[in-house]
Amino acid sequence: MAQVVGLHNAAAVWSALERLFSSHSRARIMQLRYQLQNVKKGSLSVSDYYNRVKTIADSLAAANHPVDDSDLILYILGGLGAGYESFATAILTRTDPISSEDLHSLLLSHELHLDQFRTTMEPCSMALIATTPPSNNNKGQHPSTNTNRASDNKPHDSPNRGRGRGRGRYN
């Protein structure tokens, strides 16, 4: 109220309030646009990520700055991350347009597929680790501590050690 104290007519009060709230609205719109451009899926589920992006877009629409559906799709695809590169490429190269709701459905299907792939691969990789026999070259040693070299297998008291191949056995 301190901003309107001392103003003498309704037009001046209205003008002061408009300036006050429009600056906050502009700042809020810029903040929302920034959030929309930088939102990342990270460890969120697809549903949580989609809802976060959609909430930001809905807030912009409520502030009379709606986000076009094709732009919303680009923002969603841009924040998915490396695990969704092939998915994003498939969506971006489509000839027919896709709605953000259809994209959400496809993302849910893709997430389910990725989860099934991960759970299928984990037991197989663990079984491979558990059933791989140790090498005979380094019995009882960790693979990184194996220091055997071909020269270590030869006796060190050989009279020809360090002389190269030469022309004969004792030259």
SEVEXVEX-98740 format. One record per residue: chain; x, y, z of N, C-alpha, C in turn; residue number from 1; residue in one letter. Coordinates in steps of 0.001 Angstrom, whole numbers, plus 500000, padded with zeros to 6 digits. Atoms other than C-alpha are relative to their C-alpha. Example, Ala and Ser with C-alpha at 12.3 -4.5 7.8 and 13.67 -1.06 7.14 Angstrom:
# SEVEXVEX-98740
('A' (500890 498810 500000) (512300 495500 507800) (500900 501200 500000) 1 'A'),
('A' (499180 498810 499940) (513670 498940 507140) (499230 501090 500730) 2 'S'),
***
This chain:
# SEVEXVEX-98740
('A' (500810 498808 500000) (500000 500000 500000) (500854 501256 500000) 1 'M'),
('A' (499141 498817 499956) (502947 502312 500425) (500190 500605 498612) 2 'A'),
('A' (499801 499513 501359) (503173 502597 496637) (498876 500934 499547) 3 'Q'),
('A' (501131 499169 500440) (499752 504270 496366) (499644 501105 500992) 4 'V'),
('A' (500263 498933 499027) (499776 506449 499490) (500509 501320 499409) 5 'V'),
('A' (499631 498676 500493) (499832 510085 498491) (499521 500270 498582) 6 'G'),
('A' (500559 499773 501339) (498276 509566 495058) (498594 500566 500165) 7 'L'),
('A' (501211 499221 499777) (495286 511878 494592) (498779 499525 499226) 8 'H'),
('A' (501196 500448 500729) (493009 510170 492069) (500132 498523 499616) 9 'N'),
('A' (500068 501427 500333) (491953 506709 490919) (500893 499652 498825) 10 'A'),
('A' (499155 500259 501172) (493820 506976 487608) (501463 499870 500417) 11 'A'),
('A' (498616 500065 499540) (497121 507613 489390) (500240 498716 500800) 12 'A'),
('A' (499893 501236 499220) (496480 504727 491833) (500042 498802 499059) 13 'V'),
('A' (500058 501102 500967) (495553 502400 488959) (501309 499902 499227) 14 'W'),
('A' (498760 499980 500772) (498633 503434 486977) (501164 499471 500855) 15 'S'),
('A' (498933 500472 499109) (500927 502831 489991) (499890 498502 500234) 16 'A'),
('A' (500204 501439 499784) (499420 499412 490670) (500337 499203 498740) 17 'L'),
('A' (499698 500681 501261) (499683 498451 487005) (501507 499876 499799) 18 'E'),
('A' (498536 500043 500125) (503392 499357 486941) (500599 498993 500992) 19 'R'),
('A' (499504 500890 498958) (503976 497472 490193) (499800 498534 499629) 20 'L'),
('A' (500291 501407 500284) (502263 494248 489150) (500486 499549 498634) 21 'F'),
('A' (499503 500418 501315) (503353 494276 485513) (501483 499668 500075) 22 'S'),
('A' (498578 500332 499883) (507010 494304 486549) (500171 498625 500638) 23 'S'),
('A' (499939 501337 499402) (506399 491267 488783) (499549 498951 498999) 24 'H'),
('A' (500491 500943 500998) (504454 489591 485992) (501062 499737 498946) 25 'S'),
('A' (498943 500164 500996) (507237 490225 483509) (501140 499159 500567) 26 'R'),
('A' (498929 500778 499365) (509821 488884 485937) (499579 498541 500153) 27 'A'),
('A' (500503 501376 499847) (507648 485842 486620) (499984 499273 498665) 28 'R'),
('A' (500034 500611 501334) (507190 485180 482903) (501413 499637 499553) 29 'I'),
('A' (498607 500301 500362) (510932 485397 482325) (500533 498815 500812) 30 'M'),
('A' (499579 501111 499147) (511521 483046 485258) (499405 498685 499492) 31 'Q'),
('A' (500656 501216 500505) (508992 480538 483893) (500599 499564 498669) 32 'L'),
('A' (499367 500347 501289) (510494 480687 480405) (501378 499383 500222) 33 'R'),
('A' (498678 500539 499679) (513928 480106 481869) (499886 498574 500543) 34 'Y'),
('A' (500208 501347 499453) (512651 477116 483861) (499626 499020 498898) 35 'Q'),
('A' (500438 500876 501085) (510991 475692 480760) (501166 499629 499091) 36 'L'),
('A' (498850 500275 500865) (514195 475976 478736) (501030 499103 500672) 37 'Q'),
('A' (498932 500714 499284) (516337 474382 481448) (499541 498801 500806) 38 'N'),
('A' (500487 501139 499222) (514123 471685 482950) (500618 498711 499444) 39 'V'),
('A' (499375 501278 500361) (515797 468230 482940) (499270 498865 500698) 40 'K'),
('A' (500650 501167 499425) (514349 464799 483527) (500802 499463 501174) 41 'K'),
('A' (499147 500524 498932) (517298 463606 485586) (499490 498657 500491) 42 'G'),
('A' (500454 501266 499415) (516131 460866 487955) (498482 499939 500153) 43 'S'),
('A' (501464 499998 499921) (512446 461823 487692) (499410 498922 499102) 44 'L'),
('A' (500719 500890 500902) (509964 459383 486241) (499491 500837 498824) 45 'S'),
('A' (500533 499293 501160) (508532 460278 482843) (498759 500798 500386) 46 'V'),
('A' (501221 499297 499593) (505194 461193 484442) (500318 501246 500810) 47 'S'),
('A' (499626 498843 499188) (506816 463479 487014) (500655 501087 499150) 48 'D'),
('A' (499338 499040 500890) (508995 465101 484360) (498981 500704 499112) 49 'Y'),
('A' (501019 499417 500876) (506069 465620 481981) (499114 500970 500792) 50 'Y'),
('A' (500849 499132 499180) (503932 467062 484791) (500721 501288 500388) 51 'N'),
('A' (499232 498793 499667) (506715 469465 485773) (500020 500960 498809) 52 'R'),
('A' (499968 499156 501200) (507055 470752 482195) (498618 500571 499718) 53 'V'),
('A' (501377 499567 500265) (503280 470927 481775) (499556 501074 500999) 54 'K'),
('A' (500340 498997 498989) (502897 472896 485041) (500617 501355 499657) 55 'T'),
('A' (499343 498750 500397) (505413 475484 483854) (499274 500607 498800) 56 'I'),
('A' (500713 499515 501189) (503645 475741 480480) (498623 500531 500373) 57 'A'),
('A' (501326 499533 499560) (500256 476079 482198) (500112 501327 500752) 58 'D'),
('A' (499795 498727 499303) (501628 478858 484419) (500239 501127 499005) 59 'S'),
('A' (499803 498995 501048) (502802 480708 481321) (498681 500327 499298) 60 'L'),
('A' (501300 499766 500640) (499376 480254 479725) (499104 500839 500912) 61 'A'),
('A' (500796 499223 499056) (497728 481631 482884) (500451 501455 500044) 62 'A'),
('A' (499467 498635 500041) (499976 484697 482580) (499839 500612 498616) 63 'A'),
('A' (500300 499511 501349) (498660 485191 479025) (501198 499900 499046) 64 'N'),
('A' (498867 500300 500879) (501843 483788 477413) (500030 498496 499724) 65 'H'),
('A' (500063 501450 500227) (500819 480327 476181) (501174 499489 499164) 66 'P'),
('A' (498921 500672 500732) (503420 477901 474870) (499352 499153 498917) 67 'V'),
('A' (500489 500801 501114) (502740 476424 471451) (500324 498531 500244) 68 'D'),
('A' (499820 501428 499744) (502349 472630 471543) (501275 499462 499362) 69 'D'),
('A' (498768 500479 500641) (505200 472096 469069) (501235 500469 500765) 70 'S'),
('A' (498888 499537 499161) (507484 474235 471256) (500080 499193 501290) 71 'D'),
('A' (500037 500804 498784) (506377 472304 474329) (500650 498641 499759) 72 'L'),
('A' (499388 501294 500353) (507365 469063 472594) (501518 500128 499920) 73 'I'),
('A' (498552 499790 500081) (510810 470484 471847) (500623 500163 501391) 74 'L'),
('A' (499501 499857 498639) (511249 471515 475485) (500042 498645 500706) 75 'Y'),
('A' (500049 501323 499357) (510196 468044 476656) (501127 499120 499486) 76 'I'),
('A' (498952 500843 500584) (512532 466257 474249) (501391 500495 500383) 77 'L'),
('A' (498698 499430 499680) (515397 468626 475034) (500474 499695 501408) 78 'G'),
('A' (499608 500255 498622) (515354 467811 478736) (500054 498541 500387) 79 'G'),
('A' (500056 501424 499665) (515120 464042 478514) (501340 499414 500408) 80 'L'),
('A' (498688 500542 499657) (518833 463240 478572) (500469 498938 499029) 81 'G'),
('A' (499307 500909 500916) (521174 460744 476963) (499270 498678 499781) 82 'A'),
('A' (500687 501284 500155) (519050 457639 477567) (498841 500037 499023) 83 'G'),
('A' (501151 499852 500883) (516366 459020 475284) (500380 500596 498648) 84 'Y'),
('A' (499556 499402 501259) (518461 460175 472296) (499304 499381 498790) 85 'E'),
('A' (500622 500656 501153) (517091 457581 469881) (498509 500290 499960) 86 'S'),
('A' (501422 499673 499924) (513549 458257 471087) (499760 501413 499467) 87 'F'),
('A' (500154 498614 500439) (513949 462017 470570) (500215 500122 498501) 88 'A'),
('A' (499748 499970 501440) (515404 461467 467096) (498811 499453 499232) 89 'T'),
('A' (501159 500586 500671) (512475 459252 466133) (498818 500969 499992) 90 'A'),
('A' (501110 499054 499922) (509979 461884 467295) (500271 501200 499093) 91 'I'),
('A' (499669 498809 500784) (511800 464781 465623) (500000 499742 498501) 92 'L'),
('A' (499953 500306 501432) (512039 462986 462278) (498671 499490 499460) 93 'T'),
('A' (501335 500413 500458) (508355 462061 462109) (499488 500975 498948) 94 'R'),
('A' (500592 499123 501018) (506511 463402 459089) (498668 500570 500462) 95 'T'),
('A' (501283 499504 499505) (503180 463716 460872) (500196 500627 501384) 96 'D'),
('A' (499832 499340 498697) (502825 466088 463839) (499480 499127 501140) 97 'P'),
('A' (500397 500750 498820) (502413 464732 467348) (499581 501003 501074) 98 'I'),
('A' (500434 499128 498914) (500552 466262 470269) (500824 499707 501249) 99 'S'),
('A' (499251 500225 498758) (502123 466660 473698) (499402 498841 500794) 100 'S'),
('A' (500639 501133 499314) (499579 464159 475082) (500439 498675 499397) 101 'E'),
('A' (499509 501213 500664) (500583 461562 472477) (501471 499755 500337) 102 'D'),
('A' (498595 500126 499619) (504233 462267 473266) (500113 499416 501406) 103 'L'),
('A' (499991 500522 498634) (503502 461611 476937) (499736 498494 499995) 104 'H'),
('A' (500297 501437 500088) (501971 458217 476078) (501187 499215 499452) 105 'S'),
('A' (498840 500680 500582) (504944 457273 473906) (501175 499973 500979) 106 'L'),
('A' (498934 499966 498995) (507358 458369 476624) (499774 498966 501099) 107 'L'),
('A' (500308 501010 498987) (505578 456184 479170) (500318 498599 499489) 108 'L'),
('A' (499695 501310 500597) (505844 453189 476814) (501499 499775 499909) 109 'S'),
('A' (498549 500116 500130) (509522 453891 476191) (500657 499782 501370) 110 'H'),
('A' (499467 500177 498650) (510223 454202 479920) (499765 498574 500491) 111 'E'),
('A' (500307 501376 499620) (508518 450861 480530) (500946 499031 499298) 112 'L'),
('A' (499078 500842 500764) (510620 449276 477787) (501414 500075 500586) 113 'H'),
('A' (498661 499850 499416) (513832 450718 479278) (500104 499293 501344) 114 'L'),
('A' (499994 500672 498695) (512907 449439 482744) (500042 498486 499843) 115 'D'),
('A' (499991 501444 500242) (512203 445954 481387) (501364 499556 499499) 116 'Q'),
('A' (498678 500329 500528) (515507 445975 479502) (501031 499985 501122) 117 'F'),
('A' (499049 499939 498889) (517416 447009 482640) (499849 498801 500929) 118 'R'),
('A' (500197 501122 499078) (515830 444319 484823) (500362 498681 499338) 119 'T'),
('A' (499614 501210 500714) (516448 441681 482142) (501513 499879 499934) 120 'T'),
('A' (498554 500028 500163) (520098 442644 481731) (500741 499838 501318) 121 'M'),
('A' (499281 500075 498732) (521046 442886 485423) (500296 498574 500437) 122 'E'),
('A' (499659 501374 499599) (520716 439155 486271) (500989 499341 499051) 123 'P'),
('A' (499074 500600 500963) (522533 438197 483058) (501418 500472 500249) 124 'C'),
('A' (498646 499502 499782) (525481 440453 483768) (500546 499497 501317) 125 'S'),
('A' (499537 500543 498736) (525651 439267 487365) (500367 498534 499846) 126 'M'),
('A' (499694 501408 500228) (525568 435647 486207) (501317 499859 499249) 127 'A'),
('A' (498752 500044 500743) (528407 436351 483782) (501177 500247 500931) 128 'L'),
('A' (498929 499710 499055) (530517 437826 486540) (500209 498815 500938) 129 'I'),
('A' (499902 501090 499034) (529755 434938 488909) (500528 498717 499382) 130 'A'),
('A' (499601 501259 500607) (530466 432162 486388) (501285 500083 499199) 131 'T'),
('A' (498759 499887 500741) (533613 433512 484734) (501141 499465 500850) 132 'T'),
('A' (498915 500579 499190) (536503 431304 485940) (501235 500900 499948) 133 'P'),
('A' (498779 499194 500021) (539761 432995 486917) (501004 499415 499017) 134 'P'),
('A' (498969 500402 500944) (542653 432823 484465) (501085 499221 500738) 135 'S'),
('A' (498925 500788 499398) (545476 430309 485119) (501289 500795 500123) 136 'N'),
('A' (498765 499225 500001) (548119 432966 484480) (500245 500701 501313) 137 'N'),
('A' (499812 499221 498788) (547502 434778 487723) (499238 499363 501157) 138 'N'),
('A' (500671 500739 498941) (546413 432180 490254) (500136 500745 501316) 139 'K'),
('A' (500003 499350 498703) (545378 433824 493475) (500285 501486 499963) 140 'G'),
('A' (499715 498571 500095) (546125 437312 492177) (498816 500712 499388) 141 'Q'),
('A' (501005 499135 500630) (543784 440123 491285) (500491 500307 498595) 142 'H'),
('A' (499554 499777 501379) (543854 440742 487492) (500872 501235 499843) 143 'P'),
('A' (499213 498789 500171) (545291 444227 487931) (501389 499877 500612) 144 'S'),
('A' (498681 500159 499392) (548205 442913 489988) (500850 498991 499251) 145 'T'),
('A' (499249 500962 500789) (549320 440406 487359) (501165 500719 499338) 146 'N'),
('A' (498828 499349 500569) (552865 441375 486470) (500805 499058 499128) 147 'T'),
('A' (499280 500965 500837) (553834 438308 484420) (500207 500580 498615) 148 'N'),
('A' (499683 499604 501370) (555563 439155 481174) (500709 498814 499359) 149 'R'),
('A' (499339 501104 500694) (557023 436878 478528) (501450 499871 500449) 150 'A'),
('A' (498597 500061 499582) (560555 437808 479649) (500140 499456 501414) 151 'S'),
('A' (499931 500508 498633) (559705 436866 483245) (499962 498473 500045) 152 'D'),
('A' (500083 501449 500030) (559085 433265 482207) (501342 499360 499652) 153 'N'),
('A' (498684 500525 500373) (562746 432840 481013) (500920 500061 501222) 154 'K'),
('A' (499037 499925 498891) (565544 432065 483419) (500856 501254 499865) 155 'P'),
('A' (499249 498745 500035) (567485 435218 484363) (501507 499767 499929) 156 'H'),
('A' (498562 500250 500028) (570874 433498 484408) (500469 499515 498633) 157 'D'),
('A' (499625 500405 501354) (570934 432847 480659) (501215 500797 499552) 158 'S'),
('A' (498793 499277 500436) (574350 433690 479150) (499706 500984 498873) 159 'P'),
('A' (500316 499133 501130) (572650 435383 476178) (499023 501125 500355) 160 'N'),
('A' (500986 499004 499589) (570433 437683 478199) (500463 501396 499591) 161 'R'),
('A' (499720 498628 500380) (570295 441146 476666) (500795 500141 498726) 162 'G'),
('A' (499179 499918 501200) (572237 440263 473509) (499195 499966 498717) 163 'R'),
('A' (500786 500058 501227) (569366 440046 471053) (499994 498609 499434) 164 'G'),
('A' (500176 501322 500599) (568748 437218 468628) (501328 499405 499529) 165 'R'),
('A' (498679 500512 500411) (572279 436908 467249) (499920 499013 498857) 166 'G'),
('A' (499935 500954 501084) (573460 434285 464706) (500026 498565 500473) 167 'R'),
('A' (499934 501358 499490) (573699 431288 466880) (499645 499987 501477) 168 'G'),
('A' (500435 500105 498594) (573062 430004 470327) (500941 500700 500932) 169 'R'),
('A' (499069 499396 499044) (576260 431224 472022) (500833 501112 499402) 170 'Y'),
('A' (499236 498905 500607) (577365 434146 469829) (499734 501292 500667) 171 'N'),
***
